[in-house]
Amino acid sequence: MRALKLMAVACITLAPAHALAAATITIVNSDGPGEGFNDPTPVAPIGGNPGTTVGEQRLIAFEHAAGIWGALLDSSVEIQVRAFFNPLTCTPTSAVLGSAGAISVENNFVGALLPDTWYAQALANRLSGVDGDPVNPDLQAQFNSNLNGDPACLAGRGWYLGLDNNFGNDIDLVTVLLHEFAHGLGFQTFYSGTTGALFLGLPDAYLVNLFDNETQKGWDEMTDAERLASTTNPREVVWTGDNVTAAVPELLAPGTPIMTIQEPPALVGEYLVGTATFGPAIGDAVSGSVVLSDDGGGPGTATDGCEPFTNAADIAGNFALVDRGLCAFNIKVANAQAAGATAVLVADNVAGSPPTGLGGADPTITIPSVRITLADGDAIKANLPGVTVTLEVDLSRRAGADADDRAMIFTPDPRQPGSSVSHWDTSATPNVLMEPAINVDLGHDVDLTLPHFRDIGWLADADLDGALDGADNCPTIANAGQEDGNEDGIGDACPIRPVLECVRRRGLINFTGVFGYDNAETVAQTLAVGFPFNFFTPGINRGQPSTFEGGRQERVFEVNGSLLLIWVLGERAVIATPFSPRCR
């Protein structure tokens, strides 16, 4: 077994205690007096966050995000997050929101799913059942304290500390925390993005799931040089884990927008595009000949499309090709539309792939438009006239996945340190949590991230008894031996489920509760009346049975109550009130 401490590599993790199917994630306040989590500035409670100081609300938001992950993951070992706020870089137009990462990694521990493979420490601890690095927390996270409404920082945008995702123009801290915590839980790889070398010569639990469709090689099979080349192979690297692949059809929309060139022969093929936030979405195939725009030059270039076109007669009925720069994308497309263009290609003015989208808004635009790379734009220009193009949606592929429903990994060219490889591709639609940027339409849903965690080793074991939920004969009660005396496939430890059938009203607050039960076993079981098999209120023994026949038993007994009745059978309980479903 080998544990190795890392400098902050790229992310963090989390989650508070829960009675079942939970990981305990503790936020370790590492701020000094009067700063960060200890900032005494008074504030009013907001969005379900009851804190009355800035520092208190920050800590509550951290704990809330930790609680979301903790309720979804299982671990018998506490996960600690060393966390603090610091004044990080921020200008009126850009900012470092924060950074987080696993503090250490481990391999060849007892319980490791793969030999000679690195695991983030929190995941290694979950698999082994012991803390492999008890001296250090598992994750470290720092976030920008300058996001406080100062106009000099993102023009006054700040952290939204509410828990209800109602962030308006601010930045939702809980969403960002869910993203960063996921990195520390294992949504990251530890190879060198500059050389392609494996970390100390070994792959990690993330990297072994990466596959390059172009070279037909897994990343753990590649040479360093091959891996480095694959790092900048846009939309060719996919995730091969079964759980994510099974979830893709449920979470990603069908259809991938593409551009194909039919003429000339030298350019025939399929090309990547970025779609626009304005105008009609790419749908049914639309084709046309490409004509380079000419707006007379104006303050920019003749091909930037920022002024009314001087070659409208040539543009009419064709695809207009304009260059990025000087003015907003929607202005370029509006000018092309006014000249009679049927679609617009916006060629980038800097090298890189895949092309990002076209931002902006204009409800009067009725023609489709896409962004293409600088290289593709130059190739088209070099072959004009005589280039015929089709824009369409390939319904055989989901947005953000390949034809086999394998989710795409973000591998842009050039490489983006801190973003490349350890995120889903930006083509995913709808947007997902682990894209390289936090999109405004995200909620507090973890979408593809949870099946991703299943793929790397965060296996579902709600009762932490070592038997995975899918195979556990009693997944809610620890029964490591899987005892099953009558061999009916239902463990002897399985609980009996109390059932409220209905209530009969006897006035404003008085009622009669009618109860039954569901015994998962086929044979009778006996439970002595008394804690924890009792009525919680009012009283203990209210005539409930102590012998429970096998199977579902309906309307077994009745209890008179006032306002509230609670019947508890071990870890299961039912509540009856005058407003519960009435008996028919």
N, C-alpha and C positions, 0 to 999 in steps of 0.2 A: 504494500500500500504506500502511496506517495501523495502527500499533500504539499502544495506549493502556493506560497503567497504571491499575489499579483499586485502591481500598481493598478489604479483604476483603469480597467480595460474598456468597459462600455456598457454599463447598466446597473440594475439593482433588483430587490425583491421584498416580500412582505406578507402580512395577514394575522388578525387577532384570533384568540381562542374561540372554539365553537364546540358544541357538545358532540357532534358527529361529522365525519367527512370534513376535517378541518386541519389547517396548519396554524400554529401559533406564531404570529409575526409581531415582533416587538420593535417599535421605533425608539432608538437610543438617541436622546437629545444631546447633541455634541456642541451646541451653541454656548457662547459665553453669556455673562449677565447682560441683560438689556438688549440683546440682539436676537435675530432669528426667531426661534421658538420661544424665546424669553422676552420678546419685544413687548413692552407694557402699554403701547399706544392703545387707548380705549376705542372700541368699535361696537356697533350694534350687531346682534345675531343676524345671520343672513342665510337664506336658502337651506334651512335645516341645520346649520352649524350654530350651536348655542354659545360658542366662545364669546367673551366680552373684551378680549384684547387681540391684537394682531397675532402675537405669538401663540396664544391659545388656539385661535382659529386655524393657524397653519398646522399645528400638531394634530388637531381633530381631523383636518382634511387628510393628512398623512395616514392616520389610523383608519380612516374610512376606506381609503384606497387599499390599505393592507387588509382590511376586513373583507373586501370583495374577493381578492385573490385567496385569502385564507379559507373562505367558505367553499372554494372550488377545488382546492388541492388538499392532499393528505400527507401529513408528516408527523411522526412522533417526536421529532427533534425541533426545538424552538428555533425560529429563523430571526436573526437580529439584523437590523438595518441601522448603521451609524449614519445619522442625518444631520445636516446643518444648512443654514442659509448664509450666503456671502454676497457682497456686491460684485457681480460679474459684469462682463462687457455688455453695454446697451447704448444704442444710438436712437435717434428719432425713427429710423427705418428698419433696424435689425437688432437682434439681441440673442445672447446665449441664455436659453431658458434654464438650463441646468445640466448636470451630468451625473451618471450613476454607473455602478458596475460591481461585479463580483470581486471580493477581496482576495479569494484564493480558489484554487481548483484542486481536484484530487483524482487519482486513478488507482486501479487494481485494489480497491477496498473490498471487503466482504459484502456481497450483494450487488456488485457492479454488473450491469447487464452485458457490457462488452469489455473484453480485456484490453489493456494498453490503450485506454481511451480516457481523455480528460472530461470531467464533469464539474460544472459550477458547484461550489461548496454546499449550497443549500440543497441541491439535488442529490449530491453524493451522500449527505447526511440522511436524507429521506430514504435512500435505497439501503444504506447500511444500518440505519436505526441508531447510530451514535454520531456525536459531533466530532468530525475528523480534525477540526481546528478550533478547540475550545478557547484558545487565547484571544482570537479575533472575532468581531462580528462577521456575518456572512456577506454583507453588502455595504457599500458606502454610497451616499447620495448627497450632492449639494445643489441648491437651487438659488436662483438670482433674487436677492432681496431688493434690487433696484426696480423691479416691476411693482411699483407702488402708487401709480398715478402721476408720476413726474413727467411733464411734457417732453423732457429731454430723453426719455426712455420709451420707445415705441409710441411716441406722440400721446402719452398719457394712458395707454392701456396698462392694466395691471393684472395681478392674479385674482381670479374669482375664487373665493374661499368657501362658497356655498357647496352643498352636497347634492343639489338638485339639477345640475347641468344647465342651469338657467343663466349662462355667463354673459349674454349680450355681446358687447364689443370687447370684453376682457378675455383672458385666457384661463380656461378651466383647469385649475391645479389638479383636481382628482383625475381627469383624463390623462394629463401628462404623467402623473405618478403611476397610473396603471401601465402605461407604455414603458416607462423607465424601470419599474419593478420587474416587468416581464423580462427585460434584458438580464437582470441579475439572477432571475430564476432559471435562466438557461437559453434565452432567445439571443444567443450570440456565439460567435466562433472565435477561436483564439489563435488562428494562423496569422502569418505576417502578410498584410495586404501589400507590402512593398517588395517582398521577395517571393511570395508564394510558399514559403517554408512552413511546415507544421510546427506547432509549439513544442519545443524540445523533442522534435522528431515523432510526435504522436498526434493522431487526429483527436477530435472532440465529438461529443454526443450530437452537436449541431451539424458539424461538417460532414459526418458520415451519411447524412440524409440529402446531400447536394449532388445533383447530376446535371451534366452539360449535354443538352440534346444535340448540339452540333458535333461534338467530338465523341458522343456516346460513351462517356466515361464518368464514373463517380469521382468526387473530389478526393476520396481516400485512396483511389487507384492512380491518381495523377502524379507526374513529376512536379517539382516546384515550379518549373517554367510553364507547364501546362496549366497548373492551378492559377498562376499569375495571369495568364492569358484569359482564362475563363472568368476571372474577376471583372473584366471589362468586356464581356460578351453579352450585350443587352438582350434581355428577354429570351435567352437560351438556357439559363440555369434554373432548374426547378427543384422543388422539394419532393422527395420520394416516399416520405412516411405515409403509412396506410391511413392513419386517422385523419390527417389533413385532406388527403385525396378523397376520402369518403365524405368529408364535410363540404368540399368545394361546391358540389351541385346545389346544396342547400343555401349557401351563403353568397356565392358570386353570380352575377347576372349573366345570362347567355348572350353571346355575341361579342366579337372583338373587332373594332374598327380597323380597317386596313386600306392601303393604297396599292393598286397593281398598275403596272405600266405594260401596255400592249405593243406600243411602237415607240422607238425603233427597236430592232432585235437586240442591240447591244445593251438596252436597259430593261428588257422584259424581266418581270419578276415582281415579288411582293415587297412592300416597303413599310416601315413603321411610321405611325403618325401620332400626333397629340391632338386631342379633340378640343372644341371650343365650348366655353360656358354660355355662349350666346348663339342665336340662330337655331335652326333645326338640328337635331341629332343625326348622325350618320345612320342611314337606314337602308332602304332599297338602293341597289346599285345605280349610280349616276356617272356617266362617262362624258369626256370632252377632250378637245385638243387644248394644249397649254399655250398661252400667250403671255410673254413677259410684259408687266405693266410699265407704263411711262406716264409720270405725272408732271413732266416738265422740269423736275429738279427741285424747285422751291427752296426752302431752307435746308433740305436734306439731299438725298440722292434721287435720281429719276425713277428708281425702282422700289422706293420704300412705301409707295401707295398712300402717302399722307396728304396729298393734294388731289383735286379732281383729275381724272385721267385725261391725257391729251390723245391717247390712242383708243378711244372708246369704240370706234368703228371696228377695230381689230379684236377688241376684248369681247364685244357683244356675242353671246351664244357660246362662249368658250370658258375654259378654266383660266382664271387670272393667277399669275405667279408674282408675288410681291416679296420684298425683303423685310425682315424684322428690323426695327430701329425707329427712333425719333418720336413716333406717335403710338397711341394705343392700338391694340389689335382690332378692336371693333371699328375704329375709324378706318383702317385699311380696308376691312371687308365691306363697310358701308360705301366707300368710294368705288370699290370694284362692282358692287351690286348696282350702283347708280350708272355705271358704264355698261351694264347689261351682262355681266359675268354670271355664269350658272353655278360656279363654285370657286373657292379661293384656296391656293396653296401658299402658306407663309413660310419662306425659307429662313432658317435661323442664321444669325450673323456671327455665331461663335461655334467652334467645333464641339461635338458631343452627341451622344446617343444614349437612350432613346429620346426623341423630342418630347418636351413637356407640353402641357396644354396651352390654349389661348385664353387668357383671362379677359374679363370685361363684361359689359352688359349693354344691349341695345335691342329693345323689343321690335324694332322695325326691320331687323335683318331677317331675311327669309331664305337665304341660300346657305349651303353647308360650307364649312371652312375647316382646315386642319393645318397643323404645323409639321414641317418636315425638317430633316437635318440640313446643316450647311453643305455637307458632302453631297446629299441627294439633290439639293437645290442647284448646286454647281453642275452636277451631271446632267440635269434636265436642261439648264441654260446652254450647255455646250452642244446639245443636240436639237436646239430649236432652229427653225420650225420642224414639226413632224413628230412631236411627242404626244401620245394619246394615253390618257389616265382614267382609271375608274376608282371611285370611292365607294366602299360598301362595308357591310358588317358580315364577318365570317361567323355564322351561327354554329359552326362545328366546334368553336372554342369559346370558353367563358372568359369574361374580361378579367385578366389577371392569372389565367391558367393556360396550359398547353392543351393539345387535342385529347390527351389522356387524363384531363382534370387534375393535373399536378400543378400546384400553385407556383407561380414564378417568383424568383428571388431578385432583389434589386441589384443589378450589376451594370451600372451606367459606365459609359466611356466618355471622358476620363473618370477614373476612380474618385469617389467622394469619401475621404477618410471620415470615419464615424458613422457613415450611412450605408456604404456599399456592403453587400452580402448579408449583413445582420438585420435585414428588413424584407418585407414583402415588396413586390414591384408596385410602382405607382399606377400601373394600369388596372389594378384591382377595382372593380365596381360591384357594389357600392364600396366606398372607402372603408378600410379596415384599420384596426388599432395600431398594428405594427408596420405601417408604411413609414418612410423616413421623415415625414412631416406630419404634424398633428392637424387634421382637417376639421373644419368647423362643424361638420355634420356628424361627428362622432358623439356617441353617448358614452355610457359607462358599461358598454357591452364588450366582452373580450373576444368575440367572433372566432376567427381561425386560430387564435393564440392558445386556447385550451386544448384543442386536438393536437396542436404542435407540441404542447407539453407532454401529452400522452405519448407522442412519438419518441421523445428524447428520454423518457423514463419516469415522468411524473404519473405513475400508474394509479388507477382508481382503486383505492382500498379504504372504504369509508370507516370500517371498524379497526383498521390498523392491526389486523391479526396475521398478515402475510398472505392471505388468500385474496386474490384480486376479485373485485365485485362481480365480474362476469362469470366467474367460476365458483364464488363463495356460496355455500348452501344456506347461509344466513348472513347476508351482507351488512346487517345493521347491528349485530351483536358479535363481539370478538369470540371466535371459536377456532383457534389455530388448528386444532385436531380434526375439525370438520366432522365431529361425531354425528351419526345418523342411524339411530338404533333400529328403526323399522325400514331403512333403506328406501325411503320414498323421495329422496332428493332434497328434502327440506331438513335443515340441521336441527338437532335437538335443542339448540340454544335460541331458536327463532321465537320471537315474542308473539303473544296473542294480541290482535288489534281490536281495541274497543270501538264500537260503532254507535253513533247517535242516529236512531231511525227517524225520529220526529218528536215534536212536542204538542201537547194539548194545553191551550191557554185556559187559565182558571181565574181571570181577572187581569188587572193591569200589569202586575209584576209576578203573580203566582202562576205556576204551570206544572204539568206532569211530563217528565222526560221518559221516552221509551227507548230502551237500549238493547243492542245485540252485540255480537262479536264475530271475529273471523280468526279461527285457529288454523294456522298454516299447515299444521300436522293433520294427518288423517285419523289419529287416535286421540282419545281424551287426555287432557293434562289437568293437573291439580295445582292451584296456586292458593296459598293460605291468605285469607283476608287480613289485611294490614299492610303497612308500608313495605314495598312501593306498589302494592296492589290494592288500592283503596279509593274511596271518594275523598277528594281533597277538601271540598266544601259543599254543603255543610256536613260535619261529622265524618266518620271513617266507614262504618258498616251501614250501608243503606239497602241491604238485601241483595247485593250483587252476588253472583255465583262464585264458588270456589273451584268447581269442576267444570271444565270447558270441553265440550264435545268437539270432535274434529270437523273442520270445514266452517262454512259460513252459517251462523245461527242468527235468525232474525227475531226481533221483538221478544227477547228473552225475559226481561223484567222492566218494571216501571218504578220511578222515584219522583216523589213530589218535591218541588223546590220553589225558591223565591229568588228572583234576579239571576242566580247563577248556580250551576251544577258542574263539577269537574270530576270525571272518572278517569283514574290513572291506572294503567297496567304496565309497570316497568317504565320503559322509555316512551310509551305511547299514551296519549291522553285525548279525550274528547270533551268539548265544552258545550253545554246547553244553556240557552237563555230564553226568555219569552219570545224572542224574535227569530229563533231557529226555525227551520222548515216545519210547517204544521202537519199533523197527521191527517190523512185523507180517509 
